[in-house]
């Protein structure tokens, strides 16, 4: 079954009857290595062909669909059709010309890329490496009616699919032959995966991921956007599943269960940008982690969306609600934050704080939200749009009790039944990093059966990107850990890695404060994610980021160092909660992971065993 972007169900409300039939046949009659796009803007001019059909060994085909009936066509020539309508006679451009214009635009865009052109010295030097073509679908006109109406004089017969060629009973092979007969030339082609990505990169600028930016790649500043003329040697785009999901998100409540590194934040960014263009009411983005909220706020501001998209960590948003509507803050104390949430809930119930303030709410890292928070948040959404998106990874729940992970969305006011999606592929980490992290946290990632409305615990699958095995270094003393850490940072920087691609993630805040002092003293630039520094952590670009295991959630860095492994799990803490924290810290690394300890512990032994086991598995593979 071919992949249609967006999903057919999400497109049905805006499809004509003919387009519905065409989409169904394309999905059914084409194999799963076909990619299809319906009514998606293409290239710099943002033209919107009805369908684009793409196959790595066939080429690219543009289809224009018309629901015209034979008896409504009064006159036709090669430039236009005259049709009988309820409002009288109407003139329409010949659909073949429309399809041709779209296809020519695509051809011009793709031929700019040397990687998609035949090389110099070849017979077809400078030409596109794949065939491309265009055609017409007359969804309500049979082949007999087409011939009897002599429409072949204005649209060549081989460039048309007719009604009786769209029947469910049509042979799949015959259907495909009709499509590929539309090509003016057919020649062998086998596009590589990088070439396929390049085709999508050119056609759909909005799915481009800025190199080196990881999950925040779609938030590239407007000046670096789709209209940049320079074509990079390496391109990165959302994968087909991510794109399909991102484009298919309509209104109503939706939940995406995704493993760490599956592109959840990237999908959130795509959705936020779409909503910002479409909605007049403000859009609210919430997460738990202050550091992540600050990063998202900064990037959305750079994108020029700060006036339409509000970004807060949940407690900061609660404080804003109380301040904005003059509701008294609770007294400072141990329960200040809990009490602040209670004041907001009470304020909404009493009418002091208005409901329905936002056109849409998007929640990142929703696994850290309390049930009552969801009950509050759903009241903030405009019923006219009823747009809620929750991104969730149960394996990363590091703040709550186990009972929190057993919840019913329906009981929280989240109407997500039948509108949930699971993302299993991890694109963030190398196979080696993910394998070691999974092995270490295998008990956390055990399969669990839930009902349709429950929260599944999803074990990640690797996207297959390779790199070095994580390293575990044991030192003789606690002080020697610091020496190793500094030496590793300096060595990595000397080999060309910028300071801001490195992070040190630790368990206790005091470790970061001490490390920050030392690094500043010896001239290694660093930014500390303490209470004051979380908001500005990424303002200083070229600096090593110092974060606690709690603060690192939702972020990623090419090189991560985790010191102090020998003191984990911390005394008085549940081992499974501590393991969850370490799992989150380990999976922040996109390329290289280093762990350091001077004492042996349950976790250091488990990490050592995991590294050895993964090394043995890879040697056997």
C-alpha positions as CSV (number, residue, x, y, z in Angstrom):
1,X,0.0,0.0,0.0
2,X,1.4,3.4,-1.0
3,X,2.0,6.2,1.5
4,X,-0.3,9.2,1.0
5,X,0.6,12.5,2.5
6,X,-1.4,13.7,4.3
7,X,-3.4,10.6,5.3
8,X,-6.5,10.0,3.3
9,X,-8.8,10.3,6.3
10,X,-7.5,13.7,7.1
11,X,-8.0,14.8,3.4
12,X,-11.5,13.5,2.8
13,X,-13.4,16.6,4.0
14,X,-11.7,18.7,1.3
15,X,-11.6,16.2,-1.5
16,X,-14.0,16.1,-4.4
17,X,-15.7,12.8,-5.2
18,X,-13.3,12.1,-8.0
19,X,-10.3,12.9,-5.8
20,X,-11.5,10.5,-3.2
21,X,-11.7,7.7,-5.7
22,X,-8.3,8.6,-7.2
23,X,-6.6,8.6,-3.7
24,X,-8.2,5.3,-2.8
25,X,-6.9,3.7,-6.1
26,X,-3.5,5.1,-5.8
27,X,-3.1,3.8,-2.2
28,X,-4.6,0.4,-3.1
29,X,-3.0,-0.3,-6.4
30,X,0.5,1.0,-5.8
31,X,3.1,-0.8,-3.7
32,X,4.5,0.5,-0.4
33,X,7.6,2.1,-1.9
34,X,5.5,4.7,-3.6
35,X,5.1,8.2,-2.0
36,X,2.0,10.2,-2.9
37,X,1.1,13.8,-2.0
38,X,-2.4,15.3,-2.2
39,X,-2.8,19.1,-2.5
40,X,0.5,19.9,-0.8
41,X,2.2,23.1,-1.9
42,X,5.3,22.4,-4.1
43,X,8.5,24.4,-4.4
44,X,9.2,28.1,-4.0
45,X,6.0,29.2,-5.9
46,X,3.9,26.9,-3.6
47,X,1.9,25.5,-6.5
48,X,-0.7,22.9,-5.4
49,X,-1.1,20.0,-7.9
50,X,-3.9,17.5,-7.0
51,X,-1.6,14.5,-6.8
52,X,2.2,13.9,-7.0
53,X,3.2,10.3,-7.5
54,X,6.8,9.4,-6.8
55,X,8.7,6.2,-7.1
56,X,12.5,5.7,-6.8
57,X,12.7,3.4,-9.8
58,X,9.9,5.0,-11.9
59,X,10.1,8.7,-11.5
60,X,7.7,11.5,-10.7
61,X,4.2,12.0,-12.1
62,X,1.8,15.0,-11.6
63,X,-2.0,14.3,-11.9
64,X,-4.7,16.9,-12.3
65,X,-8.2,15.5,-11.4
66,X,-11.5,16.8,-12.8
67,X,-15.0,15.8,-11.8
68,X,-16.5,17.0,-15.1
69,X,-19.3,15.0,-16.7
70,X,-19.4,14.3,-20.5
71,X,-22.7,16.1,-21.0
72,X,-21.5,19.3,-19.4
73,X,-18.6,19.8,-21.8
74,X,-19.8,22.2,-24.6
75,X,-16.6,23.0,-26.3
76,X,-12.9,22.0,-25.8
77,X,-9.6,22.9,-27.4
78,X,-6.0,22.6,-26.3
79,X,-6.1,25.6,-24.1
80,X,-9.5,25.6,-22.5
81,X,-12.8,23.8,-21.8
82,X,-16.3,25.5,-21.9
83,X,-18.6,23.9,-19.4
84,X,-22.2,24.1,-18.5
85,X,-22.6,25.0,-14.8
86,X,-25.5,26.0,-12.5
87,X,-24.4,29.6,-13.1
88,X,-24.3,29.2,-16.9
89,X,-21.3,28.7,-19.2
90,X,-17.8,28.7,-17.6
91,X,-14.4,28.5,-19.1
92,X,-11.7,26.4,-17.5
93,X,-8.1,25.9,-18.4
94,X,-7.3,22.6,-20.1
95,X,-6.3,20.4,-17.2
96,X,-3.4,19.0,-19.1
97,X,-1.9,22.5,-19.2
98,X,-2.4,22.8,-15.5
99,X,-0.6,19.5,-14.8
100,X,2.1,20.4,-17.3
101,X,2.8,23.7,-15.5
102,X,3.1,22.0,-12.1
103,X,5.4,19.3,-13.5
104,X,7.6,21.9,-15.3
105,X,7.9,23.8,-12.0
106,X,9.0,20.6,-10.3
107,X,11.5,19.9,-13.1
108,X,13.0,23.4,-12.8
109,X,13.4,23.1,-9.1
110,X,15.0,19.6,-9.1
111,X,17.3,20.3,-12.1
112,X,19.1,23.0,-10.0
113,X,20.6,20.3,-7.8
114,X,23.8,18.7,-9.3
115,X,23.1,15.6,-7.3
116,X,19.9,15.0,-9.2
117,X,21.4,15.7,-12.7
118,X,23.1,13.4,-15.1
119,X,26.9,14.0,-14.7
120,X,29.1,15.9,-17.2
121,X,30.3,13.8,-20.0
122,X,27.2,11.5,-20.0
123,X,24.8,11.3,-23.0
124,X,22.2,13.3,-21.1
125,X,24.4,15.6,-19.1
126,X,22.5,18.2,-17.1
127,X,19.2,16.4,-17.4
128,X,17.3,15.0,-14.4
129,X,18.4,11.5,-13.3
130,X,14.8,10.3,-13.3
131,X,11.8,10.5,-15.7
132,X,9.0,13.1,-14.9
133,X,5.6,13.5,-16.5
134,X,2.1,14.8,-16.1
135,X,-1.4,13.6,-16.8
136,X,-5.1,14.1,-16.3
137,X,-7.8,12.1,-14.5
138,X,-11.4,12.5,-15.7
139,X,-13.1,10.9,-12.8
140,X,-16.7,11.0,-14.2
141,X,-16.0,10.3,-17.8
142,X,-15.6,6.8,-19.1
143,X,-13.1,5.8,-21.8
144,X,-16.1,5.3,-24.2
145,X,-17.4,8.8,-23.5
146,X,-13.9,10.2,-23.9
147,X,-13.6,8.6,-27.4
148,X,-17.1,9.5,-28.5
149,X,-16.6,13.1,-27.5
150,X,-13.4,13.2,-29.5
151,X,-11.6,14.6,-26.4
152,X,-8.4,12.8,-27.6
153,X,-7.9,15.8,-29.9
154,X,-7.4,18.1,-27.0
155,X,-5.9,15.7,-24.4
156,X,-3.9,12.8,-25.9
157,X,-5.6,9.5,-24.9
158,X,-2.5,8.1,-23.2
159,X,-2.3,11.0,-20.8
160,X,-5.8,10.4,-19.4
161,X,-7.2,8.1,-16.7
162,X,-11.0,7.7,-17.1
163,X,-13.8,6.7,-14.7
164,X,-13.9,3.0,-15.7
165,X,-10.1,2.8,-15.1
166,X,-10.6,3.8,-11.5
167,X,-13.0,0.9,-10.5
168,X,-12.0,-1.0,-7.4
169,X,-11.9,-4.2,-9.6
170,X,-9.2,-2.8,-11.9
171,X,-6.1,-4.9,-12.1
172,X,-3.2,-3.3,-10.2
173,X,-0.7,-3.9,-13.0
174,X,-3.1,-2.5,-15.6
175,X,-3.6,0.6,-13.4
176,X,0.1,1.1,-13.1
177,X,0.7,0.7,-16.8
178,X,-1.9,3.5,-17.4
179,X,0.1,5.7,-15.1
180,X,3.5,5.1,-16.6
181,X,2.2,5.3,-20.2
182,X,2.0,9.1,-19.4
183,X,5.7,9.4,-19.4
184,X,7.3,10.9,-22.6
185,X,10.3,8.7,-22.0
186,X,11.0,5.8,-19.7
187,X,14.5,4.8,-18.7
188,X,16.0,2.7,-15.9
189,X,16.5,4.6,-12.6
190,X,17.3,3.6,-9.0
191,X,17.4,6.7,-6.8
192,X,19.4,6.3,-3.6
193,X,18.0,7.2,-0.2
194,X,20.0,10.4,-0.1
195,X,18.6,11.3,-3.6
196,X,15.1,10.6,-2.4
197,X,15.6,12.9,0.5
198,X,16.9,15.6,-1.9
199,X,13.8,15.3,-4.0
200,X,11.6,15.9,-0.9
201,X,14.0,18.6,0.4
202,X,13.5,20.6,-2.8
203,X,9.8,20.0,-3.3
204,X,8.8,20.7,0.3
205,X,10.9,23.4,2.0
206,X,8.8,23.3,5.2
207,X,10.1,19.7,6.0
208,X,13.8,20.7,5.8
209,X,15.9,20.1,8.9
210,X,18.8,22.4,9.3
211,X,22.0,20.3,9.5
212,X,23.3,19.8,13.1
213,X,20.1,21.2,14.7
214,X,18.5,17.9,15.6
215,X,15.0,18.0,16.8
216,X,14.9,21.8,16.5
217,X,15.8,21.8,12.8
218,X,12.4,23.0,11.6
219,X,12.7,26.1,13.7
220,X,15.4,27.5,11.5
221,X,15.2,31.3,11.4
222,X,13.1,32.8,8.6
223,X,16.2,34.1,6.8
224,X,17.5,30.5,6.4
225,X,14.1,29.2,5.3
226,X,13.0,27.5,2.2
227,X,14.1,30.2,-0.2
228,X,17.8,29.8,0.4
229,X,19.5,29.3,-3.0
230,X,22.5,27.4,-1.7
231,X,22.1,23.7,-1.9
232,X,24.0,21.9,0.8
233,X,26.0,18.8,0.1
234,X,24.1,16.9,2.8
235,X,20.4,17.5,3.2
236,X,18.2,16.3,6.0
237,X,14.4,16.2,6.0
238,X,11.6,14.8,8.1
239,X,11.1,11.1,7.2
240,X,7.9,10.1,5.3
241,X,6.1,8.9,8.5
242,X,6.9,12.2,10.3
243,X,5.8,14.3,7.4
244,X,2.6,12.3,6.9
245,X,1.8,12.7,10.6
246,X,2.7,16.4,10.7
247,X,0.6,17.2,7.7
248,X,-2.3,15.1,8.8
249,X,-2.8,16.7,12.2
250,X,-6.2,18.5,12.0
251,X,-8.2,20.0,14.7
252,X,-9.6,18.0,17.7
253,X,-7.5,16.2,20.3
254,X,-4.5,14.1,19.2
255,X,-1.9,12.1,21.2
256,X,1.4,11.0,19.8
257,X,3.3,8.4,21.8
258,X,6.8,8.5,20.7
259,X,10.1,7.2,21.9
260,X,13.0,9.6,22.7
261,X,14.5,11.0,19.5
262,X,11.5,10.0,17.3
263,X,11.0,13.6,16.2
264,X,8.1,14.6,18.5
265,X,9.4,18.1,19.0
266,X,10.0,18.5,15.3
267,X,6.4,17.6,14.7
268,X,5.3,20.1,17.3
269,X,7.3,22.8,15.5
270,X,5.7,22.0,12.2
271,X,2.2,22.1,13.7
272,X,2.9,25.3,15.6
273,X,4.0,27.0,12.3
274,X,0.9,25.7,10.5
275,X,-1.4,26.9,13.2
276,X,0.3,30.3,13.4
277,X,-0.5,30.9,9.8
278,X,-4.1,29.7,10.0
279,X,-5.4,30.9,13.4
280,X,-6.2,34.4,14.7
281,X,-6.3,33.3,18.4
282,X,-3.0,32.7,20.2
283,X,-1.4,29.3,20.3
284,X,-0.1,27.9,23.6
285,X,2.9,25.6,23.8
286,X,3.5,24.0,27.2
287,X,6.1,21.7,28.6
288,X,7.3,20.8,32.1
289,X,11.0,21.5,31.8
290,X,12.0,25.1,32.2
291,X,15.1,24.6,30.1
292,X,13.2,23.1,27.2
293,X,10.6,25.8,27.4
294,X,13.2,28.5,27.2
295,X,14.8,26.8,24.2
296,X,11.5,26.5,22.4
297,X,10.6,30.1,23.2
298,X,13.9,31.3,21.8
299,X,13.6,29.3,18.6
300,X,10.0,30.3,18.0
301,X,10.9,33.9,18.5
302,X,13.7,33.6,16.0
303,X,11.2,32.2,13.6
304,X,9.1,35.4,13.9
305,X,6.2,33.6,15.6
306,X,6.6,35.0,19.1
307,X,3.5,37.2,18.8
308,X,1.2,34.3,17.8
309,X,2.8,31.4,19.7
310,X,3.2,31.6,23.5
311,X,5.7,29.1,25.1
312,X,5.8,28.4,28.8
313,X,6.7,25.7,31.2
314,X,3.5,24.8,33.0
315,X,4.1,26.5,36.3
316,X,5.3,29.7,34.6
317,X,2.0,29.7,32.6
318,X,0.1,29.3,35.9
319,X,1.9,32.2,37.4
320,X,1.0,34.3,34.3
321,X,-2.7,33.4,34.6
322,X,-2.7,34.5,38.2
323,X,-0.9,37.7,37.5
324,X,-2.9,38.6,34.4
325,X,-6.3,38.2,36.0
326,X,-5.3,39.6,39.4
327,X,-5.7,36.4,41.4
328,X,-3.7,36.5,44.6
329,X,-0.7,34.3,44.7
330,X,-0.5,31.6,47.4
331,X,2.1,32.2,50.2
332,X,5.6,31.1,49.6
333,X,6.4,27.7,51.1
334,X,7.0,24.1,50.4
335,X,3.7,23.7,48.5
336,X,3.9,26.9,46.6
337,X,3.8,25.4,43.1
338,X,1.1,23.0,43.9
339,X,-1.0,25.7,45.5
340,X,-0.4,28.0,42.5
341,X,-1.9,25.3,40.2
342,X,-4.9,24.9,42.6
343,X,-5.4,28.7,42.5
344,X,-5.6,28.7,38.7
345,X,-8.1,25.7,38.7
346,X,-10.2,27.5,41.3
347,X,-10.0,30.8,39.4
348,X,-11.2,29.1,36.2
349,X,-14.1,27.4,38.1
350,X,-15.2,30.8,39.7
351,X,-14.9,32.6,36.3
352,X,-12.0,34.8,37.5
353,X,-9.8,33.3,34.8
354,X,-11.5,33.0,31.4
355,X,-11.8,29.7,29.6
356,X,-11.2,29.3,25.8
357,X,-8.3,31.7,25.6
358,X,-6.3,29.7,22.9
359,X,-7.0,28.5,19.4
360,X,-4.8,25.5,20.1
361,X,-2.7,24.0,22.8
362,X,0.4,21.9,22.1
363,X,2.0,19.9,25.0
364,X,5.6,18.6,24.7
365,X,6.8,16.0,27.1
366,X,3.3,15.4,28.3
367,X,4.3,12.4,30.4
368,X,5.4,14.8,33.1
369,X,2.0,16.4,33.4
370,X,-0.3,15.7,36.3
371,X,-3.9,14.5,35.6
372,X,-5.4,17.7,37.0
373,X,-3.3,19.8,34.7
374,X,-4.9,18.2,31.6
375,X,-8.3,18.8,33.1
376,X,-7.4,22.5,33.4
377,X,-5.7,22.8,30.0
378,X,-8.6,21.4,27.9
379,X,-10.7,24.2,29.3
380,X,-8.4,26.7,27.8
381,X,-9.0,25.6,24.2
382,X,-11.5,27.4,21.9
383,X,-14.4,25.0,21.3
384,X,-14.6,26.2,17.7
385,X,-11.2,24.7,16.9
386,X,-10.9,22.2,19.8
387,X,-7.2,21.7,18.8
388,X,-5.0,19.8,21.3
389,X,-1.8,18.0,20.6
390,X,-0.1,15.9,23.3
391,X,3.4,14.5,22.8
392,X,4.2,11.6,25.2
393,X,7.0,9.2,26.0
394,X,6.2,7.1,29.1
395,X,9.8,5.9,29.3
396,X,10.9,9.4,30.2
397,X,8.4,10.1,33.0
398,X,10.9,11.1,35.7
399,X,8.8,13.3,38.0
400,X,5.7,11.3,38.8
401,X,4.7,8.2,40.6
402,X,4.1,5.0,38.7
403,X,0.3,5.4,39.1
404,X,0.5,8.5,36.9
405,X,1.5,6.3,34.0
406,X,-1.8,4.4,34.3
407,X,-4.4,6.9,33.2
408,X,-7.3,7.2,30.9
409,X,-7.3,10.1,28.5
410,X,-11.0,10.2,28.5
411,X,-11.1,10.8,32.3
412,X,-8.9,13.9,31.8
413,X,-11.1,15.5,29.2
414,X,-8.7,14.5,26.4
415,X,-10.8,13.1,23.5
416,X,-8.0,11.1,21.9
417,X,-9.6,7.7,21.3
418,X,-9.0,6.6,17.8
419,X,-6.6,9.6,17.3
420,X,-3.4,8.3,18.7
421,X,-0.2,7.6,16.9
422,X,2.9,5.6,18.0
423,X,6.4,6.5,16.8
424,X,8.9,3.8,17.5
425,X,12.0,4.8,15.4
426,X,14.7,6.7,17.3
427,X,16.6,9.1,15.0
428,X,18.4,11.0,17.7
429,X,20.9,8.4,18.9
430,X,23.3,6.2,17.1
431,X,22.5,2.5,17.2
432,X,25.3,2.0,19.7
433,X,24.1,4.6,22.2
434,X,20.5,3.5,22.0
435,X,21.4,-0.2,22.3
436,X,23.4,0.4,25.5
437,X,20.7,2.7,27.0
438,X,18.0,0.2,26.1
439,X,20.0,-2.7,27.6
440,X,20.6,-0.8,30.8
441,X,16.9,0.2,31.1
442,X,15.4,-2.9,29.7
443,X,13.1,-3.3,32.8
444,X,11.6,0.2,32.1
445,X,10.9,-0.7,28.5
446,X,9.1,-4.0,29.0
447,X,6.0,-4.3,26.9
448,X,2.8,-3.5,28.6
449,X,-0.7,-4.2,27.4
450,X,-3.2,-1.3,27.6
451,X,-6.6,-0.5,26.3
452,X,-7.1,1.8,23.3
453,X,-7.4,4.8,25.6
454,X,-4.4,3.9,27.8
455,X,-0.8,5.0,27.6
456,X,1.4,2.3,26.0
457,X,5.0,2.1,27.1
458,X,6.9,2.0,23.7
459,X,10.3,0.5,23.3
460,X,12.5,2.4,20.9
461,X,13.8,1.0,17.6
462,X,17.0,2.3,16.0
463,X,16.9,4.1,12.7
464,X,20.3,2.5,12.1
465,X,22.7,5.4,12.3
466,X,26.1,4.2,13.5
467,X,28.8,5.6,15.7
468,X,31.3,4.7,18.5
469,X,30.2,2.6,21.4
470,X,29.5,4.6,24.6
471,X,32.6,4.7,26.9
472,X,32.7,4.0,30.6
473,X,35.8,5.3,32.4
474,X,36.7,4.4,35.9
475,X,39.1,6.7,37.9
476,X,40.9,6.1,41.2
477,X,39.5,9.1,42.9
478,X,36.6,11.5,42.8
479,X,39.0,14.4,41.9
480,X,40.3,12.4,38.9
481,X,36.9,12.3,37.4
482,X,37.1,16.1,36.9
483,X,40.5,15.7,35.2
484,X,39.2,13.2,32.8
485,X,36.1,15.3,32.1
486,X,38.2,18.4,31.3
487,X,40.7,16.4,29.2
488,X,37.8,15.0,27.1
489,X,36.2,18.4,26.5
490,X,39.5,19.9,25.4
491,X,40.4,16.9,23.2
492,X,37.0,17.0,21.5
493,X,37.2,20.8,21.0
494,X,40.8,20.4,19.6
495,X,39.4,17.9,17.0
496,X,36.9,20.5,15.7
497,X,33.8,20.1,17.9
498,X,32.3,23.5,19.0
499,X,31.8,24.0,22.7
500,X,28.0,24.3,22.3
501,X,27.8,20.8,20.9
502,X,28.9,19.4,24.2
503,X,27.0,18.9,27.4
504,X,27.8,17.6,30.9
505,X,24.7,16.0,32.6
506,X,24.9,15.3,36.3
507,X,22.5,14.2,39.1
508,X,22.9,16.9,41.7
509,X,22.8,20.7,41.3
510,X,26.0,21.2,43.4
511,X,28.0,19.1,40.9
512,X,27.1,21.6,38.1
513,X,27.9,24.6,40.3
514,X,31.3,23.2,41.2
515,X,32.1,22.2,37.6
516,X,31.0,25.6,36.3
517,X,33.5,27.4,38.6
518,X,36.3,25.1,37.5
519,X,35.6,25.4,33.8
520,X,35.4,29.2,34.0
521,X,38.6,29.3,35.9
522,X,40.5,27.3,33.3
523,X,39.0,29.1,30.3
524,X,36.5,26.6,29.0
525,X,33.3,28.6,28.3
526,X,30.2,27.0,30.0
527,X,26.6,27.9,30.6
528,X,25.0,26.6,33.8
529,X,21.3,25.6,33.8
530,X,20.6,26.7,37.4
531,X,17.4,28.5,38.4
532,X,18.7,31.8,36.9
533,X,20.5,30.3,34.0
534,X,17.8,28.0,32.5
535,X,16.1,30.8,30.6
536,X,19.4,32.0,29.0
537,X,21.1,28.6,28.6
538,X,21.3,28.8,24.8
539,X,21.8,32.6,24.5
540,X,25.5,32.1,24.8
541,X,26.1,30.1,21.8
542,X,29.6,28.7,22.0
543,X,29.7,27.3,25.5
544,X,29.5,23.8,27.1
545,X,26.0,23.3,28.6
546,X,25.9,22.1,32.2
547,X,22.5,20.5,33.2
548,X,21.0,18.2,35.7
549,X,19.3,15.0,34.6
550,X,16.0,16.7,35.2
551,X,16.8,19.8,33.2
552,X,18.2,17.9,30.2
553,X,14.8,16.5,29.2
554,X,13.7,17.3,25.7
555,X,17.2,18.4,24.7
556,X,20.0,16.8,22.7
557,X,23.7,17.3,22.1
558,X,26.3,15.6,19.9
559,X,28.6,14.8,22.8
560,X,27.4,14.1,26.3
561,X,29.4,13.4,29.4
562,X,27.7,11.9,32.5
563,X,30.0,12.0,35.6
564,X,29.4,10.6,39.0
565,X,28.0,7.3,37.9
566,X,29.4,5.5,41.0
567,X,27.0,7.5,43.3
568,X,23.9,6.3,41.5
569,X,21.3,5.2,42.4
570,X,21.2,7.9,45.1
571,X,20.5,6.7,48.6
572,X,16.9,6.9,49.6
573,X,15.6,7.0,46.0
574,X,13.8,4.2,44.1
575,X,16.2,2.4,41.8
576,X,13.7,2.4,38.9
577,X,13.3,6.2,39.2
578,X,17.0,6.7,39.2
579,X,17.4,4.4,36.3
580,X,14.8,6.4,34.4
581,X,16.8,9.5,35.0
582,X,20.0,8.0,33.8
583,X,18.3,6.6,30.7
584,X,17.1,10.1,29.8
585,X,20.6,11.5,30.3
586,X,22.2,8.9,28.1
587,X,19.7,9.4,25.3
588,X,20.5,13.1,25.1
589,X,23.7,12.1,23.2
590,X,23.3,12.1,19.4
591,X,26.9,11.0,18.5
592,X,29.1,10.2,21.4
593,X,28.4,9.3,25.0
594,X,31.0,9.1,27.9
595,X,30.2,8.0,31.4
596,X,32.7,8.4,34.3
597,X,32.8,6.9,37.8
598,X,35.3,6.4,40.6
599,X,33.2,4.1,42.8
600,X,31.6,0.8,41.7
601,X,27.8,0.8,41.9
602,X,24.8,-1.1,40.7
603,X,24.5,1.3,37.8
604,X,28.2,1.3,36.8
605,X,28.2,-2.5,36.8
606,X,25.0,-2.6,34.7
607,X,26.4,0.0,32.2
608,X,29.6,-2.0,31.9
609,X,27.7,-5.2,31.2
610,X,25.5,-3.4,28.7
611,X,28.5,-2.0,26.8
612,X,30.1,-5.4,26.7
613,X,26.9,-7.2,25.6
614,X,26.2,-4.7,22.8
615,X,29.8,-4.9,21.7
616,X,29.5,-8.7,21.5
617,X,26.2,-8.5,19.6
618,X,27.6,-6.1,17.0
619,X,30.6,-8.3,16.5
620,X,28.3,-11.2,15.8
621,X,26.1,-9.2,13.4
